[in-house]
Amino acid sequence: MVTTIQLNENVKKALFDLKTEKETYEQIILKLMKDSEETKRKQTELMIEGCREMYDDMLEINKEWEAVDSDIDWEWK
């Protein structure tokens, strides 16, 4: 089914600037949607990777503090 959508003139011009001679507006919109989904997926992967690295760093820092803590005879008054 084909439908008509309303676009502001600046949006239509931006879409026109993105398309090549043989591409349709639908192909351009689908390509933009695919690119957006790919960007979201990559951002999610980077955030997960960053959290894992921070977790590893926190474990290392904790080990270092445990070593220092065992060397010192703490007295709380």
mmCIF file of the N, C-alpha and C atoms, coordinates in Angstrom:
data_MODEL
# 
_entry.id   MODEL 
# 
loop_
_atom_site.group_PDB 
_atom_site.id 
_atom_site.type_symbol 
_atom_site.label_atom_id 
_atom_site.label_alt_id 
_atom_site.label_comp_id 
_atom_site.label_asym_id 
_atom_site.label_entity_id 
_atom_site.label_seq_id 
_atom_site.pdbx_PDB_ins_code 
_atom_site.Cartn_x 
_atom_site.Cartn_y 
_atom_site.Cartn_z 
_atom_site.occupancy 
_atom_site.B_iso_or_equiv 
_atom_site.pdbx_formal_charge 
_atom_site.auth_seq_id 
_atom_site.auth_comp_id 
_atom_site.auth_asym_id 
_atom_site.auth_atom_id 
_atom_site.pdbx_PDB_model_num 
ATOM 1   N N  . MET A 1 1  ? 0.848  -1.177 0.000  1.00 0.00 ? 1  MET A N  1 
ATOM 2   C CA . MET A 1 1  ? 0.000  0.000  0.000  1.00 0.00 ? 1  MET A CA 1 
ATOM 3   C C  . MET A 1 1  ? 0.895  1.242  0.000  1.00 0.00 ? 1  MET A C  1 
ATOM 4   N N  . VAL A 1 2  ? 0.610  2.152  -0.844 1.00 0.00 ? 2  VAL A N  1 
ATOM 5   C CA . VAL A 1 2  ? 1.334  3.410  -0.936 1.00 0.00 ? 2  VAL A CA 1 
ATOM 6   C C  . VAL A 1 2  ? 0.535  4.466  -0.198 1.00 0.00 ? 2  VAL A C  1 
ATOM 7   N N  . THR A 1 3  ? 1.254  5.312  0.521  1.00 0.00 ? 3  THR A N  1 
ATOM 8   C CA . THR A 1 3  ? 0.583  6.376  1.264  1.00 0.00 ? 3  THR A CA 1 
ATOM 9   C C  . THR A 1 3  ? 1.336  7.683  1.057  1.00 0.00 ? 3  THR A C  1 
ATOM 10  N N  . THR A 1 4  ? 0.700  8.752  1.395  1.00 0.00 ? 4  THR A N  1 
ATOM 11  C CA . THR A 1 4  ? 1.297  10.083 1.293  1.00 0.00 ? 4  THR A CA 1 
ATOM 12  C C  . THR A 1 4  ? 1.556  10.593 2.698  1.00 0.00 ? 4  THR A C  1 
ATOM 13  N N  . ILE A 1 5  ? 2.724  11.199 2.893  1.00 0.00 ? 5  ILE A N  1 
ATOM 14  C CA . ILE A 1 5  ? 3.024  11.821 4.175  1.00 0.00 ? 5  ILE A CA 1 
ATOM 15  C C  . ILE A 1 5  ? 3.348  13.285 3.941  1.00 0.00 ? 5  ILE A C  1 
ATOM 16  N N  . GLN A 1 6  ? 3.103  14.090 4.947  1.00 0.00 ? 6  GLN A N  1 
ATOM 17  C CA . GLN A 1 6  ? 3.393  15.507 4.842  1.00 0.00 ? 6  GLN A CA 1 
ATOM 18  C C  . GLN A 1 6  ? 4.753  15.780 5.477  1.00 0.00 ? 6  GLN A C  1 
ATOM 19  N N  . LEU A 1 7  ? 5.571  16.532 4.766  1.00 0.00 ? 7  LEU A N  1 
ATOM 20  C CA . LEU A 1 7  ? 6.894  16.916 5.253  1.00 0.00 ? 7  LEU A CA 1 
ATOM 21  C C  . LEU A 1 7  ? 7.061  18.413 5.106  1.00 0.00 ? 7  LEU A C  1 
ATOM 22  N N  . ASN A 1 8  ? 7.773  19.000 6.037  1.00 0.00 ? 8  ASN A N  1 
ATOM 23  C CA . ASN A 1 8  ? 8.158  20.400 5.866  1.00 0.00 ? 8  ASN A CA 1 
ATOM 24  C C  . ASN A 1 8  ? 9.108  20.487 4.680  1.00 0.00 ? 8  ASN A C  1 
ATOM 25  N N  . GLU A 1 9  ? 9.154  21.622 4.088  1.00 0.00 ? 9  GLU A N  1 
ATOM 26  C CA . GLU A 1 9  ? 9.992  21.823 2.893  1.00 0.00 ? 9  GLU A CA 1 
ATOM 27  C C  . GLU A 1 9  ? 11.469 21.551 3.201  1.00 0.00 ? 9  GLU A C  1 
ATOM 28  N N  . ASN A 1 10 ? 11.938 21.936 4.408  1.00 0.00 ? 10 ASN A N  1 
ATOM 29  C CA . ASN A 1 10 ? 13.345 21.723 4.752  1.00 0.00 ? 10 ASN A CA 1 
ATOM 30  C C  . ASN A 1 10 ? 13.656 20.228 4.915  1.00 0.00 ? 10 ASN A C  1 
ATOM 31  N N  . VAL A 1 11 ? 12.685 19.444 5.384  1.00 0.00 ? 11 VAL A N  1 
ATOM 32  C CA . VAL A 1 11 ? 12.889 17.996 5.511  1.00 0.00 ? 11 VAL A CA 1 
ATOM 33  C C  . VAL A 1 11 ? 12.941 17.365 4.121  1.00 0.00 ? 11 VAL A C  1 
ATOM 34  N N  . LYS A 1 12 ? 12.050 17.787 3.252  1.00 0.00 ? 12 LYS A N  1 
ATOM 35  C CA . LYS A 1 12 ? 12.044 17.266 1.878  1.00 0.00 ? 12 LYS A CA 1 
ATOM 36  C C  . LYS A 1 12 ? 13.362 17.587 1.180  1.00 0.00 ? 12 LYS A C  1 
ATOM 37  N N  . LYS A 1 13 ? 13.872 18.798 1.379  1.00 0.00 ? 13 LYS A N  1 
ATOM 38  C CA . LYS A 1 13 ? 15.146 19.171 0.756  1.00 0.00 ? 13 LYS A CA 1 
ATOM 39  C C  . LYS A 1 13 ? 16.290 18.337 1.324  1.00 0.00 ? 13 LYS A C  1 
ATOM 40  N N  . ALA A 1 14 ? 16.283 18.098 2.638  1.00 0.00 ? 14 ALA A N  1 
ATOM 41  C CA . ALA A 1 14 ? 17.333 17.281 3.253  1.00 0.00 ? 14 ALA A CA 1 
ATOM 42  C C  . ALA A 1 14 ? 17.297 15.858 2.703  1.00 0.00 ? 14 ALA A C  1 
ATOM 43  N N  . LEU A 1 15 ? 16.109 15.292 2.551  1.00 0.00 ? 15 LEU A N  1 
ATOM 44  C CA . LEU A 1 15 ? 15.983 13.960 1.956  1.00 0.00 ? 15 LEU A CA 1 
ATOM 45  C C  . LEU A 1 15 ? 16.458 13.964 0.508  1.00 0.00 ? 15 LEU A C  1 
ATOM 46  N N  . PHE A 1 16 ? 16.088 15.000 -0.214 1.00 0.00 ? 16 PHE A N  1 
ATOM 47  C CA . PHE A 1 16 ? 16.512 15.111 -1.613 1.00 0.00 ? 16 PHE A CA 1 
ATOM 48  C C  . PHE A 1 16 ? 18.031 15.173 -1.719 1.00 0.00 ? 16 PHE A C  1 
ATOM 49  N N  . ASP A 1 17 ? 18.662 15.900 -0.808 1.00 0.00 ? 17 ASP A N  1 
ATOM 50  C CA . ASP A 1 17 ? 20.120 16.026 -0.822 1.00 0.00 ? 17 ASP A CA 1 
ATOM 51  C C  . ASP A 1 17 ? 20.809 14.691 -0.511 1.00 0.00 ? 17 ASP A C  1 
ATOM 52  N N  . LEU A 1 18 ? 20.136 13.813 0.226  1.00 0.00 ? 18 LEU A N  1 
ATOM 53  C CA . LEU A 1 18 ? 20.719 12.521 0.580  1.00 0.00 ? 18 LEU A CA 1 
ATOM 54  C C  . LEU A 1 18 ? 20.596 11.487 -0.531 1.00 0.00 ? 18 LEU A C  1 
ATOM 55  N N  . LYS A 1 19 ? 19.629 11.658 -1.399 1.00 0.00 ? 19 LYS A N  1 
ATOM 56  C CA . LYS A 1 19 ? 19.372 10.611 -2.379 1.00 0.00 ? 19 LYS A CA 1 
ATOM 57  C C  . LYS A 1 19 ? 20.244 10.744 -3.609 1.00 0.00 ? 19 LYS A C  1 
ATOM 58  N N  . THR A 1 20 ? 20.488 9.590  -4.210 1.00 0.00 ? 20 THR A N  1 
ATOM 59  C CA . THR A 1 20 ? 21.165 9.568  -5.500 1.00 0.00 ? 20 THR A CA 1 
ATOM 60  C C  . THR A 1 20 ? 20.086 9.568  -6.580 1.00 0.00 ? 20 THR A C  1 
ATOM 61  N N  . GLU A 1 21 ? 20.503 9.591  -7.812 1.00 0.00 ? 21 GLU A N  1 
ATOM 62  C CA . GLU A 1 21 ? 19.557 9.691  -8.912 1.00 0.00 ? 21 GLU A CA 1 
ATOM 63  C C  . GLU A 1 21 ? 18.509 8.581  -8.916 1.00 0.00 ? 21 GLU A C  1 
ATOM 64  N N  . LYS A 1 22 ? 18.943 7.369  -8.598 1.00 0.00 ? 22 LYS A N  1 
ATOM 65  C CA . LYS A 1 22 ? 18.034 6.227  -8.735 1.00 0.00 ? 22 LYS A CA 1 
ATOM 66  C C  . LYS A 1 22 ? 17.356 5.810  -7.429 1.00 0.00 ? 22 LYS A C  1 
ATOM 67  N N  . GLU A 1 23 ? 17.687 6.460  -6.321 1.00 0.00 ? 23 GLU A N  1 
ATOM 68  C CA . GLU A 1 23 ? 17.086 6.099  -5.038 1.00 0.00 ? 23 GLU A CA 1 
ATOM 69  C C  . GLU A 1 23 ? 15.735 6.788  -4.865 1.00 0.00 ? 23 GLU A C  1 
ATOM 70  N N  . THR A 1 24 ? 14.842 6.089  -4.221 1.00 0.00 ? 24 THR A N  1 
ATOM 71  C CA . THR A 1 24 ? 13.548 6.683  -3.880 1.00 0.00 ? 24 THR A CA 1 
ATOM 72  C C  . THR A 1 24 ? 13.629 7.264  -2.471 1.00 0.00 ? 24 THR A C  1 
ATOM 73  N N  . TYR A 1 25 ? 12.658 8.090  -2.147 1.00 0.00 ? 25 TYR A N  1 
ATOM 74  C CA . TYR A 1 25 ? 12.608 8.625  -0.788 1.00 0.00 ? 25 TYR A CA 1 
ATOM 75  C C  . TYR A 1 25 ? 12.430 7.489  0.221  1.00 0.00 ? 25 TYR A C  1 
ATOM 76  N N  . GLU A 1 26 ? 11.649 6.481  -0.158 1.00 0.00 ? 26 GLU A N  1 
ATOM 77  C CA . GLU A 1 26 ? 11.457 5.337  0.733  1.00 0.00 ? 26 GLU A CA 1 
ATOM 78  C C  . GLU A 1 26 ? 12.789 4.645  1.020  1.00 0.00 ? 26 GLU A C  1 
ATOM 79  N N  . GLN A 1 27 ? 13.604 4.451  0.004  1.00 0.00 ? 27 GLN A N  1 
ATOM 80  C CA . GLN A 1 27 ? 14.915 3.816  0.204  1.00 0.00 ? 27 GLN A CA 1 
ATOM 81  C C  . GLN A 1 27 ? 15.803 4.655  1.115  1.00 0.00 ? 27 GLN A C  1 
ATOM 82  N N  . ILE A 1 28 ? 15.753 5.961  0.945  1.00 0.00 ? 28 ILE A N  1 
ATOM 83  C CA . ILE A 1 28 ? 16.544 6.856  1.800  1.00 0.00 ? 28 ILE A CA 1 
ATOM 84  C C  . ILE A 1 28 ? 16.071 6.740  3.251  1.00 0.00 ? 28 ILE A C  1 
ATOM 85  N N  . ILE A 1 29 ? 14.767 6.769  3.472  1.00 0.00 ? 29 ILE A N  1 
ATOM 86  C CA . ILE A 1 29 ? 14.230 6.679  4.829  1.00 0.00 ? 29 ILE A CA 1 
ATOM 87  C C  . ILE A 1 29 ? 14.588 5.339  5.453  1.00 0.00 ? 29 ILE A C  1 
ATOM 88  N N  . LEU A 1 30 ? 14.455 4.252  4.698  1.00 0.00 ? 30 LEU A N  1 
ATOM 89  C CA . LEU A 1 30 ? 14.817 2.934  5.214  1.00 0.00 ? 30 LEU A CA 1 
ATOM 90  C C  . LEU A 1 30 ? 16.304 2.859  5.560  1.00 0.00 ? 30 LEU A C  1 
ATOM 91  N N  . LYS A 1 31 ? 17.139 3.456  4.715  1.00 0.00 ? 31 LYS A N  1 
ATOM 92  C CA . LYS A 1 31 ? 18.582 3.480  4.987  1.00 0.00 ? 31 LYS A CA 1 
ATOM 93  C C  . LYS A 1 31 ? 18.877 4.263  6.268  1.00 0.00 ? 31 LYS A C  1 
ATOM 94  N N  . LEU A 1 32 ? 18.218 5.388  6.465  1.00 0.00 ? 32 LEU A N  1 
ATOM 95  C CA . LEU A 1 32 ? 18.401 6.181  7.675  1.00 0.00 ? 32 LEU A CA 1 
ATOM 96  C C  . LEU A 1 32 ? 17.949 5.406  8.914  1.00 0.00 ? 32 LEU A C  1 
ATOM 97  N N  . MET A 1 33 ? 16.837 4.679  8.790  1.00 0.00 ? 33 MET A N  1 
ATOM 98  C CA . MET A 1 33 ? 16.354 3.881  9.913  1.00 0.00 ? 33 MET A CA 1 
ATOM 99  C C  . MET A 1 33 ? 17.348 2.771  10.248 1.00 0.00 ? 33 MET A C  1 
ATOM 100 N N  . LYS A 1 34 ? 17.896 2.130  9.225  1.00 0.00 ? 34 LYS A N  1 
ATOM 101 C CA . LYS A 1 34 ? 18.882 1.064  9.438  1.00 0.00 ? 34 LYS A CA 1 
ATOM 102 C C  . LYS A 1 34 ? 20.130 1.632  10.106 1.00 0.00 ? 34 LYS A C  1 
ATOM 103 N N  . ASP A 1 35 ? 20.600 2.774  9.622  1.00 0.00 ? 35 ASP A N  1 
ATOM 104 C CA . ASP A 1 35 ? 21.780 3.418  10.212 1.00 0.00 ? 35 ASP A CA 1 
ATOM 105 C C  . ASP A 1 35 ? 21.533 3.785  11.673 1.00 0.00 ? 35 ASP A C  1 
ATOM 106 N N  . SER A 1 36 ? 20.330 4.259  11.972 1.00 0.00 ? 36 SER A N  1 
ATOM 107 C CA . SER A 1 36 ? 19.985 4.629  13.340 1.00 0.00 ? 36 SER A CA 1 
ATOM 108 C C  . SER A 1 36 ? 20.013 3.409  14.258 1.00 0.00 ? 36 SER A C  1 
ATOM 109 N N  . GLU A 1 37 ? 19.439 2.314  13.811 1.00 0.00 ? 37 GLU A N  1 
ATOM 110 C CA . GLU A 1 37 ? 19.441 1.083  14.606 1.00 0.00 ? 37 GLU A CA 1 
ATOM 111 C C  . GLU A 1 37 ? 20.861 0.567  14.817 1.00 0.00 ? 37 GLU A C  1 
ATOM 112 N N  . GLU A 1 38 ? 21.685 0.642  13.791 1.00 0.00 ? 38 GLU A N  1 
ATOM 113 C CA . GLU A 1 38 ? 23.084 0.194  13.898 1.00 0.00 ? 38 GLU A CA 1 
ATOM 114 C C  . GLU A 1 38 ? 23.846 1.066  14.899 1.00 0.00 ? 38 GLU A C  1 
ATOM 115 N N  . THR A 1 39 ? 23.602 2.361  14.859 1.00 0.00 ? 39 THR A N  1 
ATOM 116 C CA . THR A 1 39 ? 24.254 3.274  15.804 1.00 0.00 ? 39 THR A CA 1 
ATOM 117 C C  . THR A 1 39 ? 23.831 2.961  17.238 1.00 0.00 ? 39 THR A C  1 
ATOM 118 N N  . LYS A 1 40 ? 22.544 2.709  17.453 1.00 0.00 ? 40 LYS A N  1 
ATOM 119 C CA . LYS A 1 40 ? 22.060 2.354  18.790 1.00 0.00 ? 40 LYS A CA 1 
ATOM 120 C C  . LYS A 1 40 ? 22.730 1.073  19.280 1.00 0.00 ? 40 LYS A C  1 
ATOM 121 N N  . ARG A 1 41 ? 22.831 0.080  18.395 1.00 0.00 ? 41 ARG A N  1 
ATOM 122 C CA . ARG A 1 41 ? 23.443 -1.198 18.772 1.00 0.00 ? 41 ARG A CA 1 
ATOM 123 C C  . ARG A 1 41 ? 24.907 -1.007 19.142 1.00 0.00 ? 41 ARG A C  1 
ATOM 124 N N  . LYS A 1 42 ? 25.626 -0.223 18.353 1.00 0.00 ? 42 LYS A N  1 
ATOM 125 C CA . LYS A 1 42 ? 27.043 0.029  18.636 1.00 0.00 ? 42 LYS A CA 1 
ATOM 126 C C  . LYS A 1 42 ? 27.210 0.787  19.952 1.00 0.00 ? 42 LYS A C  1 
ATOM 127 N N  . GLN A 1 43 ? 26.350 1.771  20.206 1.00 0.00 ? 43 GLN A N  1 
ATOM 128 C CA . GLN A 1 43 ? 26.426 2.526  21.452 1.00 0.00 ? 43 GLN A CA 1 
ATOM 129 C C  . GLN A 1 43 ? 26.176 1.620  22.650 1.00 0.00 ? 43 GLN A C  1 
ATOM 130 N N  . THR A 1 44 ? 25.217 0.719  22.512 1.00 0.00 ? 44 THR A N  1 
ATOM 131 C CA . THR A 1 44 ? 24.931 -0.220 23.597 1.00 0.00 ? 44 THR A CA 1 
ATOM 132 C C  . THR A 1 44 ? 26.134 -1.116 23.854 1.00 0.00 ? 44 THR A C  1 
ATOM 133 N N  . GLU A 1 45 ? 26.744 -1.623 22.781 1.00 0.00 ? 45 GLU A N  1 
ATOM 134 C CA . GLU A 1 45 ? 27.929 -2.476 22.930 1.00 0.00 ? 45 GLU A CA 1 
ATOM 135 C C  . GLU A 1 45 ? 29.072 -1.714 23.598 1.00 0.00 ? 45 GLU A C  1 
ATOM 136 N N  . LEU A 1 46 ? 29.272 -0.460 23.208 1.00 0.00 ? 46 LEU A N  1 
ATOM 137 C CA . LEU A 1 46 ? 30.335 0.347  23.811 1.00 0.00 ? 46 LEU A CA 1 
ATOM 138 C C  . LEU A 1 46 ? 30.064 0.614  25.289 1.00 0.00 ? 46 LEU A C  1 
ATOM 139 N N  . MET A 1 47 ? 28.808 0.866  25.641 1.00 0.00 ? 47 MET A N  1 
ATOM 140 C CA . MET A 1 47 ? 28.475 1.097  27.047 1.00 0.00 ? 47 MET A CA 1 
ATOM 141 C C  . MET A 1 47 ? 28.718 -0.167 27.866 1.00 0.00 ? 47 MET A C  1 
ATOM 142 N N  . ILE A 1 48 ? 28.347 -1.317 27.332 1.00 0.00 ? 48 ILE A N  1 
ATOM 143 C CA . ILE A 1 48 ? 28.570 -2.581 28.040 1.00 0.00 ? 48 ILE A CA 1 
ATOM 144 C C  . ILE A 1 48 ? 30.059 -2.825 28.207 1.00 0.00 ? 48 ILE A C  1 
ATOM 145 N N  . GLU A 1 49 ? 30.816 -2.597 27.146 1.00 0.00 ? 49 GLU A N  1 
ATOM 146 C CA . GLU A 1 49 ? 32.276 -2.775 27.214 1.00 0.00 ? 49 GLU A CA 1 
ATOM 147 C C  . GLU A 1 49 ? 32.889 -1.832 28.245 1.00 0.00 ? 49 GLU A C  1 
ATOM 148 N N  . GLY A 1 50 ? 32.436 -0.581 28.267 1.00 0.00 ? 50 GLY A N  1 
ATOM 149 C CA . GLY A 1 50 ? 32.942 0.382  29.235 1.00 0.00 ? 50 GLY A CA 1 
ATOM 150 C C  . GLY A 1 50 ? 32.629 -0.027 30.671 1.00 0.00 ? 50 GLY A C  1 
ATOM 151 N N  . CYS A 1 51 ? 31.433 -0.537 30.886 1.00 0.00 ? 51 CYS A N  1 
ATOM 152 C CA . CYS A 1 51 ? 31.058 -0.999 32.239 1.00 0.00 ? 51 CYS A CA 1 
ATOM 153 C C  . CYS A 1 51 ? 31.915 -2.180 32.663 1.00 0.00 ? 51 CYS A C  1 
ATOM 154 N N  . ARG A 1 52 ? 32.191 -3.084 31.748 1.00 0.00 ? 52 ARG A N  1 
ATOM 155 C CA . ARG A 1 52 ? 33.043 -4.236 32.074 1.00 0.00 ? 52 ARG A CA 1 
ATOM 156 C C  . ARG A 1 52 ? 34.454 -3.784 32.442 1.00 0.00 ? 52 ARG A C  1 
ATOM 157 N N  . GLU A 1 53 ? 34.980 -2.818 31.694 1.00 0.00 ? 53 GLU A N  1 
ATOM 158 C CA . GLU A 1 53 ? 36.314 -2.302 31.990 1.00 0.00 ? 53 GLU A CA 1 
ATOM 159 C C  . GLU A 1 53 ? 36.337 -1.612 33.345 1.00 0.00 ? 53 GLU A C  1 
ATOM 160 N N  . MET A 1 54 ? 35.302 -0.832 33.642 1.00 0.00 ? 54 MET A N  1 
ATOM 161 C CA . MET A 1 54 ? 35.240 -0.161 34.940 1.00 0.00 ? 54 MET A CA 1 
ATOM 162 C C  . MET A 1 54 ? 35.145 -1.187 36.063 1.00 0.00 ? 54 MET A C  1 
ATOM 163 N N  . TYR A 1 55 ? 34.380 -2.244 35.849 1.00 0.00 ? 55 TYR A N  1 
ATOM 164 C CA . TYR A 1 55 ? 34.252 -3.299 36.851 1.00 0.00 ? 55 TYR A CA 1 
ATOM 165 C C  . TYR A 1 55 ? 35.609 -3.949 37.110 1.00 0.00 ? 55 TYR A C  1 
ATOM 166 N N  . ASP A 1 56 ? 36.335 -4.271 36.037 1.00 0.00 ? 56 ASP A N  1 
ATOM 167 C CA . ASP A 1 56 ? 37.667 -4.862 36.190 1.00 0.00 ? 56 ASP A CA 1 
ATOM 168 C C  . ASP A 1 56 ? 38.603 -3.923 36.947 1.00 0.00 ? 56 ASP A C  1 
ATOM 169 N N  . ASP A 1 57 ? 38.549 -2.630 36.634 1.00 0.00 ? 57 ASP A N  1 
ATOM 170 C CA . ASP A 1 57 ? 39.379 -1.645 37.335 1.00 0.00 ? 57 ASP A CA 1 
ATOM 171 C C  . ASP A 1 57 ? 39.011 -1.578 38.814 1.00 0.00 ? 57 ASP A C  1 
ATOM 172 N N  . MET A 1 58 ? 37.714 -1.627 39.105 1.00 0.00 ? 58 MET A N  1 
ATOM 173 C CA . MET A 1 58 ? 37.274 -1.568 40.499 1.00 0.00 ? 58 MET A CA 1 
ATOM 174 C C  . MET A 1 58 ? 37.741 -2.801 41.272 1.00 0.00 ? 58 MET A C  1 
ATOM 175 N N  . LEU A 1 59 ? 37.702 -3.965 40.645 1.00 0.00 ? 59 LEU A N  1 
ATOM 176 C CA . LEU A 1 59 ? 38.205 -5.170 41.296 1.00 0.00 ? 59 LEU A CA 1 
ATOM 177 C C  . LEU A 1 59 ? 39.693 -5.060 41.599 1.00 0.00 ? 59 LEU A C  1 
ATOM 178 N N  . GLU A 1 60 ? 40.444 -4.517 40.657 1.00 0.00 ? 60 GLU A N  1 
ATOM 179 C CA . GLU A 1 60 ? 41.887 -4.350 40.852 1.00 0.00 ? 60 GLU A CA 1 
ATOM 180 C C  . GLU A 1 60 ? 42.171 -3.378 41.991 1.00 0.00 ? 60 GLU A C  1 
ATOM 181 N N  . ILE A 1 61 ? 41.452 -2.281 42.025 1.00 0.00 ? 61 ILE A N  1 
ATOM 182 C CA . ILE A 1 61 ? 41.624 -1.301 43.108 1.00 0.00 ? 61 ILE A CA 1 
ATOM 183 C C  . ILE A 1 61 ? 41.265 -1.930 44.444 1.00 0.00 ? 61 ILE A C  1 
ATOM 184 N N  . ASN A 1 62 ? 40.196 -2.711 44.481 1.00 0.00 ? 62 ASN A N  1 
ATOM 185 C CA . ASN A 1 62 ? 39.786 -3.375 45.714 1.00 0.00 ? 62 ASN A CA 1 
ATOM 186 C C  . ASN A 1 62 ? 40.871 -4.330 46.198 1.00 0.00 ? 62 ASN A C  1 
ATOM 187 N N  . LYS A 1 63 ? 41.480 -5.067 45.288 1.00 0.00 ? 63 LYS A N  1 
ATOM 188 C CA . LYS A 1 63 ? 42.566 -5.987 45.669 1.00 0.00 ? 63 LYS A CA 1 
ATOM 189 C C  . LYS A 1 63 ? 43.746 -5.215 46.257 1.00 0.00 ? 63 LYS A C  1 
ATOM 190 N N  . GLU A 1 64 ? 44.064 -4.086 45.650 1.00 0.00 ? 64 GLU A N  1 
ATOM 191 C CA . GLU A 1 64 ? 45.171 -3.272 46.151 1.00 0.00 ? 64 GLU A CA 1 
ATOM 192 C C  . GLU A 1 64 ? 44.863 -2.764 47.560 1.00 0.00 ? 64 GLU A C  1 
ATOM 193 N N  . TRP A 1 65 ? 43.646 -2.311 47.794 1.00 0.00 ? 65 TRP A N  1 
ATOM 194 C CA . TRP A 1 65 ? 43.272 -1.827 49.117 1.00 0.00 ? 65 TRP A CA 1 
ATOM 195 C C  . TRP A 1 65 ? 43.253 -2.952 50.135 1.00 0.00 ? 65 TRP A C  1 
ATOM 196 N N  . GLU A 1 66 ? 42.831 -4.129 49.742 1.00 0.00 ? 66 GLU A N  1 
ATOM 197 C CA . GLU A 1 66 ? 42.843 -5.266 50.659 1.00 0.00 ? 66 GLU A CA 1 
ATOM 198 C C  . GLU A 1 66 ? 44.267 -5.591 51.092 1.00 0.00 ? 66 GLU A C  1 
ATOM 199 N N  . ALA A 1 67 ? 45.221 -5.490 50.163 1.00 0.00 ? 67 ALA A N  1 
ATOM 200 C CA . ALA A 1 67 ? 46.615 -5.744 50.493 1.00 0.00 ? 67 ALA A CA 1 
ATOM 201 C C  . ALA A 1 67 ? 47.127 -4.703 51.484 1.00 0.00 ? 67 ALA A C  1 
ATOM 202 N N  . VAL A 1 68 ? 46.781 -3.452 51.277 1.00 0.00 ? 68 VAL A N  1 
ATOM 203 C CA . VAL A 1 68 ? 47.203 -2.381 52.179 1.00 0.00 ? 68 VAL A CA 1 
ATOM 204 C C  . VAL A 1 68 ? 46.530 -2.575 53.536 1.00 0.00 ? 68 VAL A C  1 
ATOM 205 N N  . ASP A 1 69 ? 45.278 -2.911 53.525 1.00 0.00 ? 69 ASP A N  1 
ATOM 206 C CA . ASP A 1 69 ? 44.521 -3.082 54.761 1.00 0.00 ? 69 ASP A CA 1 
ATOM 207 C C  . ASP A 1 69 ? 45.105 -4.204 55.618 1.00 0.00 ? 69 ASP A C  1 
ATOM 208 N N  . SER A 1 70 ? 45.561 -5.276 55.008 1.00 0.00 ? 70 SER A N  1 
ATOM 209 C CA . SER A 1 70 ? 46.117 -6.390 55.779 1.00 0.00 ? 70 SER A CA 1 
ATOM 210 C C  . SER A 1 70 ? 47.489 -6.035 56.366 1.00 0.00 ? 70 SER A C  1 
ATOM 211 N N  . ASP A 1 71 ? 48.193 -5.070 55.779 1.00 0.00 ? 71 ASP A N  1 
ATOM 212 C CA . ASP A 1 71 ? 49.510 -4.660 56.266 1.00 0.00 ? 71 ASP A CA 1 
ATOM 213 C C  . ASP A 1 71 ? 49.432 -3.700 57.445 1.00 0.00 ? 71 ASP A C  1 
ATOM 214 N N  . ILE A 1 72 ? 48.294 -3.037 57.609 1.00 0.00 ? 72 ILE A N  1 
ATOM 215 C CA . ILE A 1 72 ? 48.157 -2.016 58.641 1.00 0.00 ? 72 ILE A CA 1 
ATOM 216 C C  . ILE A 1 72 ? 47.309 -2.560 59.784 1.00 0.00 ? 72 ILE A C  1 
ATOM 217 N N  . ASP A 1 73 ? 47.775 -2.308 60.998 1.00 0.00 ? 73 ASP A N  1 
ATOM 218 C CA . ASP A 1 73 ? 47.019 -2.704 62.179 1.00 0.00 ? 73 ASP A CA 1 
ATOM 219 C C  . ASP A 1 73 ? 46.128 -1.537 62.567 1.00 0.00 ? 73 ASP A C  1 
ATOM 220 N N  . TRP A 1 74 ? 44.873 -1.616 62.143 1.00 0.00 ? 74 TRP A N  1 
ATOM 221 C CA . TRP A 1 74 ? 43.940 -0.520 62.384 1.00 0.00 ? 74 TRP A CA 1 
ATOM 222 C C  . TRP A 1 74 ? 43.373 -0.618 63.802 1.00 0.00 ? 74 TRP A C  1 
ATOM 223 N N  . GLU A 1 75 ? 43.299 0.512  64.440 1.00 0.00 ? 75 GLU A N  1 
ATOM 224 C CA . GLU A 1 75 ? 42.647 0.590  65.744 1.00 0.00 ? 75 GLU A CA 1 
ATOM 225 C C  . GLU A 1 75 ? 41.612 1.694  65.701 1.00 0.00 ? 75 GLU A C  1 
ATOM 226 N N  . TRP A 1 76 ? 40.398 1.323  65.966 1.00 0.00 ? 76 TRP A N  1 
ATOM 227 C CA . TRP A 1 76 ? 39.333 2.309  65.998 1.00 0.00 ? 76 TRP A CA 1 
ATOM 228 C C  . TRP A 1 76 ? 38.983 2.609  67.441 1.00 0.00 ? 76 TRP A C  1 
ATOM 229 N N  . LYS A 1 77 ? 38.980 3.852  67.779 1.00 0.00 ? 77 LYS A N  1 
ATOM 230 C CA . LYS A 1 77 ? 38.678 4.265  69.150 1.00 0.00 ? 77 LYS A CA 1 
ATOM 231 C C  . LYS A 1 77 ? 37.367 4.954  69.226 1.00 0.00 ? 77 LYS A C  1 
# 
